[in-house]
Amino acid sequence: MAVAFDEMNIPGGDLRPAYQELARWLKETPPEALEYRRQEAELLFRRIGITFAVYGDSDSTERLIPFDVIPRIMSGKEWGVLEKGLKQRVKALNMFLRDIYHERDILRAEVVPDDLIFQNPVFRPEMNGQQVPHDVYVHIAGIDIVRVDAEDFIVLEDNARTPSGVSYMLENREIMMRLFPDLFARHRVAPVERYPDELLSALRSVAPHGASGEPTVALLTPGVYNSAYYEHSFLADKLGIELVEGRDLVIKNNEVFMRTTEGLKRVDVIYRRVDDDFIDPLTFRPDSVLGVPGLMSAYAAGNITLANAVGTGIADDKAIYSYMPDIVKFYLGEEPILKNVQTWRCREPKDLAYVLDNLGDLVVKEVHGSGGYGMLIGPAATKATIEAFREKLKREPEGFIAQPTLALSTCPTCTASGLAPRHVDLRPFVLTGSKSTTIVPGGLTRVALKEGSLVVNSSQGGGTKDTWILDE
């Protein structure tokens, strides 16, 4: 595997400009002072109660995501390129989703194969021809980005259904400001605190045309047993909107109302954190108790906006991901600013043959997988695991894609033996309203805390860092 790009140090001993002030500060700060603040941060996270659940983990239901106190720093110029590329990509994703549920020009042009859409379990035929308020499908996107050199940002995956993690971005910043005011004073860090305002304004802007002057927004959660429940309650609180479960909502005359102490109140926009399958037992899974019976009828009647729209899961599909450069060119007539990782589609015999011959060097992912589960990381896998995966690939090749093992960039991180480089990725959050697309400068940096590990997912032992974009 190639040597990882070091975001702080230039080969030969020089520092990258964005990190010069941090390096000076680190020199002046005794290791015990840093350790003390690291423990303080952990204490604050415990007190606030920022935890997440790990499904199937018998040790404990709730865990603290480890937080690293050394910020990841990026120059304003680097951020400018990334921001432009993210806006371009999300615009193309929205146009793609509208097209596959309406005219299907991209399928007629044979840019994307029909069967990849129509035989896809997350394609929702119920959305065929359905008008979506303001033609926005993906209101909140979390795009996972990695770096392998100084020039390029590479998209690892698109999260267009219910991307999570923004509460950690906001809490990480708040805790850093409390514990490291001296370090902040030395930098001009672009603020992320306006995210809740930007989100609320984007959600209100996409209310159905018949909504009242000040549209009512509610956040729909599956409830306290969901792994991201902390984030749901945190965001509802920050946005000043009601946190509701399916049983709190009722449909009358194809309009959505929530039960309140003053009686029923009309709802115009639902920021939903419940998956398509469970959102309406009359349309999707009849055994779902998380959804609202009749919600899809109100949606079809144009009386409610669901953010994100139903059916956006097709844009999360890792086989569709491999077509994103073509999708950007098809809808926008532009070259993609952000690159894709080279991807082999195992559904294609030529690609499958290559993947089977090179399993030990590749990363193989399920097309519908998430959270770092169901993956094979060839270079780190045992012979037995590789052989088991080989059989799986032969049985259902269409369920997988493969990619080279990327040397994710590294950032300085606090470890038991002092500061050391650890691999990172970045999830910026892209908000699309009826008139504009906004991105707060930064995002959630996830860090692989085990030496040499490339797996940054919190469910697999990864941690998080604050992400500083320098305001230049």
Buried (B, 14 or more C-beta within 10 A) or exposed (E): EEEBBBBBBEEEEEBBEBBEBBEEBBEEBEEEEBEEBBEBBBEBBEEEEBBBBBEEEEEEEEBBBBBBBBBBBBBBEBBEBBBEBBBBBBBBBBBBBBBBBBEBEBBEEEBBBEEBBEEBEBBBEBBEEBEBBBBBBBBBBBBBBBBBEEEBBBBBBBBBBBBBBBBBBBBBBBBBBEBBEEBBEEBEBBEBEEBBEBBBBBBBBBBBEEBEEEBBBBBBBBBEEBBBBBBBBBBBEBBEBBBBBBEBBBBEEBBBBBBEEEEBEBBBBBBBBBBBBBBBBBBBBEEBEBBBBBBBBBBBBBBBBBBBBBBBBBBBBBBBBBBBBBBBBBBBEEEBBBBBBEBBBBBBEEBBEBBBEEBEEBBBBBBBBBEBEBBBBBEEBEEEBBEEBBEBBEEEBBBBBBBBBBBBBBBBBBBEEEBEBBBBBBBBBBBBBBEEBBBBBBBBBBBBBEEEBBBBBBBBBBBBBBBBBBEE
